[in-house]
Amino acid sequence: MSQYDNMLIYQYYEQALEDIANGVTRMDRTIAEIRSEMMTLIPQEDINTKWQAVIRRLELLSLVFYVSVLFTTMYLFFYHDWYCAIGHNPCGQSNLKCPWMAHTPDDPHCEHNSYN
């Protein structure tokens, strides 16, 4: 009789485990359906998110521009040879800020130069 009782208990627990597994599977399917329905209810074209992306890109563009202006200014400050090359006239008055620039007023082509 003991073996028969064990068989009944085994069948009972097997059926209970099978019912629990089926219940978990149905619950999982139901949760997946609820999630998919909720995702369809959420507006996909959220205008606030788009504007946040636009603002973020403009902030990055502004930062890149500011940093490039900063580095350009630093370059022009530390390497100021560019200042001497602008408007340099070897025939005219020498530039006192750039004494290394060649000043040759005796050059023959300086006679026809209107900048003297």
MODELLER restraints for C-alpha pairs under 7 A, 6 or more apart:
rsr = mdl.restraints
at = mdl.atoms
rsr.add(forms.Gaussian(group=physical.xy_distance, feature=features.Distance(at['CA:84:A'], at['CA:98:A']), mean=5.86, stdev=0.5))
rsr.add(forms.Gaussian(group=physical.xy_distance, feature=features.Distance(at['CA:90:A'], at['CA:102:A']), mean=6.32, stdev=0.5))
rsr.add(forms.Gaussian(group=physical.xy_distance, feature=features.Distance(at['CA:90:A'], at['CA:103:A']), mean=4.60, stdev=0.5))
rsr.add(forms.Gaussian(group=physical.xy_distance, feature=features.Distance(at['CA:90:A'], at['CA:104:A']), mean=5.49, stdev=0.5))
rsr.add(forms.Gaussian(group=physical.xy_distance, feature=features.Distance(at['CA:90:A'], at['CA:105:A']), mean=6.53, stdev=0.5))
rsr.add(forms.Gaussian(group=physical.xy_distance, feature=features.Distance(at['CA:91:A'], at['CA:103:A']), mean=6.51, stdev=0.5))
rsr.add(forms.Gaussian(group=physical.xy_distance, feature=features.Distance(at['CA:91:A'], at['CA:104:A']), mean=5.75, stdev=0.5))
rsr.add(forms.Gaussian(group=physical.xy_distance, feature=features.Distance(at['CA:91:A'], at['CA:105:A']), mean=4.28, stdev=0.5))
rsr.add(forms.Gaussian(group=physical.xy_distance, feature=features.Distance(at['CA:91:A'], at['CA:110:A']), mean=5.41, stdev=0.5))
rsr.add(forms.Gaussian(group=physical.xy_distance, feature=features.Distance(at['CA:91:A'], at['CA:116:A']), mean=6.39, stdev=0.5))
rsr.add(forms.Gaussian(group=physical.xy_distance, feature=features.Distance(at['CA:92:A'], at['CA:105:A']), mean=6.57, stdev=0.5))
rsr.add(forms.Gaussian(group=physical.xy_distance, feature=features.Distance(at['CA:92:A'], at['CA:115:A']), mean=6.38, stdev=0.5))
rsr.add(forms.Gaussian(group=physical.xy_distance, feature=features.Distance(at['CA:92:A'], at['CA:116:A']), mean=4.82, stdev=0.5))
rsr.add(forms.Gaussian(group=physical.xy_distance, feature=features.Distance(at['CA:94:A'], at['CA:103:A']), mean=6.01, stdev=0.5))
